[in-house]
Amino acid sequence: MTPIISVRNLHKWYSGVHALKGVSLDVMPGEALGLVGDNGAGKSTLINILSGLHQQNEGEILLEGKAVEIRNPKDAMGLGIETIYQYNSMVPIMSISRNMFIGREPLRWSIGGLGILDERKMREDSIAAIANVDLHLRSPDALVGELSGGQRQGVAIARAMHFKSKLMILDEPTNHLSVKETAKVIGFVKSLKAQGVTSI
């Protein structure tokens, strides 16, 4: 079976600090892989490279057996790699449906990239995506700032699944959450595996 993603001999330096030293890793389709290590071990550096925030100095990344270049987060998303950060990139004063589509808003019509948002589609797709991860929220119009930490992570996971991620990277998704909220997020990760989405 071909790994969904492989990294080979990755090296990364930051101003003389050798943050990654020859990292090689295969992640198989449908796998839920826990990346564990001490502070400074290079976990965040590896995640930042896979999500396009940084680029490796040496080594290669293969997606489904083909070498790829990930120069920025847009490249990563285009390849089906979604990253959910510990302090995720949601806007608290915007609704769930607006956050679901931030940066990828559907338009009813457009001229030269400017147009009118298709808010009905955003609401309908948000309801379906949230239900898909078994998250029960009262309305897609609720503000993200009103949600608990676990609910926000659930919305972020629903967003990534809606856009058909091949690989979902969760950066310390249970940090600062209660035991109950942590259990909910672990449930979300299990649901990813059940639906064939690979996660780190």
C-alpha positions as CSV (number, residue, x, y, z in Angstrom):
1,M,0.0,0.0,0.0
2,T,1.3,3.5,-0.9
3,P,1.6,5.9,2.0
4,I,-0.7,8.9,1.8
5,I,2.4,11.0,2.7
6,S,6.1,10.2,3.0
7,V,8.9,12.5,4.1
8,R,12.4,11.5,3.3
9,N,15.5,12.9,5.1
10,L,14.0,16.3,6.0
11,H,16.4,18.9,7.4
12,K,15.5,22.3,8.6
13,W,17.8,25.0,10.0
14,Y,16.7,28.2,11.8
15,S,19.6,30.7,12.1
16,G,22.1,28.0,12.7
17,V,19.8,25.8,14.9
18,H,19.3,22.4,13.3
19,A,15.6,21.9,14.2
20,L,15.0,18.8,12.0
21,K,17.8,16.3,11.5
22,G,17.1,13.7,8.7
23,V,13.4,13.0,9.5
24,S,11.8,10.2,7.5
25,L,8.2,9.1,8.0
26,D,5.5,7.2,6.2
27,V,1.8,7.8,7.1
28,M,-0.6,5.2,5.6
29,P,-4.1,5.9,4.3
30,G,-6.7,6.0,7.1
31,E,-4.1,6.0,9.8
32,A,-4.4,8.2,12.9
33,L,-0.8,8.8,13.9
34,G,0.3,10.4,17.2
35,L,3.5,12.5,16.9
36,V,5.1,12.4,20.3
37,G,8.3,14.0,21.6
38,D,9.9,16.4,24.1
39,N,9.8,20.2,23.6
40,G,12.3,21.1,20.9
41,A,12.2,17.6,19.3
42,G,11.0,19.1,16.0
43,K,7.3,18.2,16.1
44,S,6.1,21.7,15.3
45,T,8.8,22.2,12.7
46,L,7.6,19.1,10.8
47,I,4.0,20.2,11.0
48,N,4.9,23.7,9.8
49,I,6.7,22.1,6.8
50,L,3.8,19.8,5.9
51,S,1.3,22.7,6.3
52,G,3.3,25.0,4.1
53,L,4.2,27.6,6.7
54,H,7.9,26.8,6.3
55,Q,10.0,24.9,3.8
56,Q,12.6,22.2,4.4
57,N,16.2,23.0,3.6
58,E,16.9,19.4,2.5
59,G,14.8,16.3,1.8
60,E,11.6,15.6,-0.1
61,I,7.9,15.1,0.5
62,L,5.8,12.6,-1.4
63,L,2.0,12.6,-1.6
64,E,0.6,9.2,-2.6
65,G,4.0,8.3,-4.0
66,K,4.6,11.5,-6.1
67,A,7.1,14.2,-5.1
68,V,5.4,17.5,-4.2
69,E,6.6,21.0,-3.3
70,I,4.7,22.7,-0.5
71,R,5.7,26.4,-0.7
72,N,2.8,27.9,1.3
73,P,-0.4,26.9,3.0
74,K,-2.4,27.4,-0.2
75,D,-0.2,24.7,-1.8
76,A,-0.9,22.4,1.1
77,M,-4.6,22.9,1.0
78,G,-4.6,22.4,-2.8
79,L,-2.9,19.0,-2.2
80,G,-5.6,18.1,0.4
81,I,-3.5,18.8,3.5
82,E,-5.5,20.7,6.2
83,T,-3.9,21.8,9.5
84,I,-5.9,22.6,12.6
85,Y,-3.8,24.6,15.0
86,Q,-4.0,24.6,18.8
87,Y,-5.2,28.2,18.6
88,N,-7.1,27.7,15.4
89,S,-7.5,30.3,12.7
90,M,-11.2,31.0,13.4
91,V,-12.6,34.5,13.8
92,P,-14.6,34.7,17.0
93,I,-16.8,37.6,15.9
94,M,-17.9,35.7,12.7
95,S,-20.6,33.0,12.4
96,I,-19.9,29.3,12.2
97,S,-20.9,29.3,8.5
98,R,-18.6,32.2,7.6
99,N,-15.7,30.5,9.5
100,M,-16.4,27.2,7.7
101,F,-15.8,28.9,4.3
102,I,-13.2,31.6,5.2
103,G,-10.9,32.1,2.3
104,R,-13.1,29.7,0.1
105,E,-16.4,31.5,0.1
106,P,-18.9,30.3,-2.6
107,L,-20.3,33.2,-4.7
108,R,-23.7,33.5,-6.3
109,W,-22.0,35.5,-9.1
110,S,-18.7,37.3,-9.6
111,I,-17.0,39.7,-11.9
112,G,-13.2,39.7,-11.7
113,G,-13.1,37.9,-8.4
114,L,-15.6,40.2,-6.7
115,G,-19.2,39.1,-6.1
116,I,-22.0,38.3,-3.8
117,L,-21.6,35.5,-1.2
118,D,-23.9,32.5,-1.5
119,E,-25.0,32.6,2.1
120,R,-27.7,30.0,1.7
121,K,-25.2,27.5,0.4
122,M,-22.8,28.3,3.2
123,R,-25.5,27.8,5.8
124,E,-26.7,24.5,4.3
125,D,-23.3,23.1,3.7
126,S,-22.2,24.1,7.3
127,I,-25.2,22.3,8.8
128,A,-24.4,19.1,6.8
129,A,-20.6,19.3,7.6
130,I,-21.2,19.8,11.3
131,A,-23.7,16.9,11.4
132,N,-21.2,14.8,9.6
133,V,-18.8,14.9,12.6
134,D,-21.8,14.4,15.1
135,L,-21.5,17.9,16.4
136,H,-24.8,19.4,17.7
137,L,-24.9,23.2,17.5
138,R,-28.0,25.3,17.6
139,S,-27.4,27.3,14.4
140,P,-24.8,27.9,11.7
141,D,-25.4,31.6,12.4
142,A,-24.1,31.4,16.0
143,L,-20.8,33.2,16.6
144,V,-17.7,31.1,16.9
145,G,-16.8,33.1,20.0
146,E,-19.8,31.6,21.8
147,L,-18.5,28.1,21.4
148,S,-16.4,26.0,23.8
149,G,-12.9,25.0,22.9
150,G,-14.0,21.4,21.9
151,Q,-16.8,22.8,19.8
152,R,-14.4,25.1,17.9
153,Q,-12.1,22.1,17.2
154,G,-15.2,20.2,16.0
155,V,-16.1,23.0,13.6
156,A,-12.5,23.2,12.3
157,I,-12.5,19.4,11.7
158,A,-15.9,19.6,10.0
159,R,-14.5,22.4,7.7
160,A,-11.5,20.3,6.8
161,M,-13.7,17.2,6.1
162,H,-16.0,19.3,4.0
163,F,-13.1,20.3,1.7
164,K,-12.2,16.6,1.3
165,S,-8.8,16.6,3.0
166,K,-6.5,13.6,2.4
167,L,-4.5,14.4,5.4
168,M,-5.5,16.3,8.5
169,I,-2.9,17.6,10.9
170,L,-4.1,18.5,14.4
171,D,-1.5,20.6,16.4
172,E,-2.1,19.7,20.1
173,P,-5.9,19.7,19.6
174,T,-6.7,18.9,23.2
175,N,-4.4,21.5,24.9
176,H,-6.3,23.7,27.4
177,L,-9.5,21.6,27.1
178,S,-11.4,19.9,29.9
179,V,-11.5,16.1,30.2
180,K,-15.0,16.1,28.7
181,E,-14.0,18.4,25.8
182,T,-10.8,16.3,25.2
183,A,-12.9,13.1,25.0
184,K,-15.1,14.8,22.4
185,V,-12.1,15.8,20.3
186,I,-10.7,12.3,20.5
187,G,-14.1,11.2,19.3
188,F,-13.8,13.5,16.3
189,V,-10.4,12.0,15.5
190,K,-11.8,8.5,15.7
191,S,-14.6,9.6,13.3
192,L,-12.0,10.8,10.8
193,K,-10.4,7.3,10.8
194,A,-13.8,5.7,10.4
195,Q,-14.4,7.9,7.3
196,G,-10.9,7.1,5.9
197,V,-9.4,10.4,6.5
198,T,-5.7,10.2,7.6
199,S,-4.6,12.3,10.5
200,I,-1.5,13.3,12.4
